[in-house]
Every structure is written in C-alpha cells, then in structure tokens.
Amino acid sequence: MDDEILIYICDDERTSIAALEHLIRKENVPGLVIKSFRSGEELLPALDEQLPDLLILDILMKGMTGIETLWKIREVSNELPVAFCTSSKEYALDGYRLKAVRYLEKPATPEDVHDLIQFIVKEQKKKPMLYIGEEALDLRDILYMEQKNHNVEIHLSNASTRLWYGKLDSLQPYLTDSFVRCHKSFIVNLQYVIGFDRELSVFTMKNGDMAYIRRADLPAMKRRYEAMRSAKS
C-alpha cells in the first residue's frame, strides 16, 4: 500500500526490540507497520520478499553481525535506508561506508527516534511510485517489465506480478534512472540484475529470469551494468 510505512527491526535482544517499538509507536505515524527479526540470518530472506521503508539494525549480534548483514544487503539494494542502533561506537566508519542514514546509540532516546522517523516520513513522500489502476507500486520493488502482446507483465521482488493493458512506451517516462530499456519487449531495473551474458544477449535477473538485450545495445548495456556493480561495491 502506498500509504504504509514498513519498518524492520533486527536485534538479538527482545528487550531492545520492545524498547524501540515503544518509542516508534509513540510517534503516532499513520499506516505504520513494524516487523522484528532476531538475527541477520532471519532478516535476509524477508528482504527477498519485501523491502521495508526503514531497517533499524543492531551491530553486535550473535552469528552474523550487523555490519556483515548490511554488506549482504548492499549487494542487492543500495537505496534501502538503514539505521544502526548499537551500544558500540567503533563501527561508525563502517556505517558511513555502507550508507547508513543514522547511527543511534543504545538505549535510543525519544529525540533520536523522533528525528529518524521524521526523516523516513519525509523520504516516504518523495518515494517514486508507479500507478497501475488503483494500485501504487513502489518502483524499488519492480524487477523488470515485459511486453506480451497488448499487455505489460510487471514482475515484483516478492515474486508476484501485475498485468497492465498498454505498451512499455507509456510506462517508460514514469521510471527512474535505475531502469533501462534493453529490448523492445523488456525494461529492467538494474538494481536487480545479477548477470550479463554477451553471447546469449541477456540480463539475468535476481529471481533467475532472463531479459533479452538488443544486440546493437550490448556495449551500452554492459557499461550500464558495470557502472551499477561499481556503485554497489
């Protein structure tokens, strides 16, 4: 839903999760949904299903640390807003390198949580959306689009699809720079491209699907793909 704000909290301490949830809910933000996870290993599969509007991540966790978890996340999404909430100050530089939007010290104060939630509310208003009938799709959730006869199949990161009656040409002006028209029948979101095959003239998408590339555009598509990979590294 376009008016929903989804927040994930990942922390191996139940008391820390409860304290954060309490402070966040006191902000009385409409459409707020909070989901909690006890480890990076538990969190990562959930991100494959749906990206939240904000992830609040502990650093010192059992098993995979918060830093290790965020490295994994940045392999998939360079845009997901992540805030560290931790008792350790020594990882601030890592947080900066991994584009953390905030660095909250435990126990988080009401003032720090207020500033963080207000930041996300403002970002939510700027979030690019694609309107398909009465449904608003977050562009960050779209893997690729494929023209099939008179319809466009829109493939989403949660493995679902949407069908829109019309042409790719009509949707293209509403997309962000992370989308490229690689073929007359395909537009891909480069954030979800995991492979480029020059011989087969295809992009491999994160879900394993293939998107065709016009042979004439192979050099340009390779440059865009490599630029995207460099930006994530």
Order of alpha helices (4+ residues) and beta strands (2+ residues): beta-alpha-beta-alpha-beta-alpha-beta-alpha-beta-alpha-beta-beta-beta-beta-beta-alpha-beta-beta-beta-beta-beta-alpha
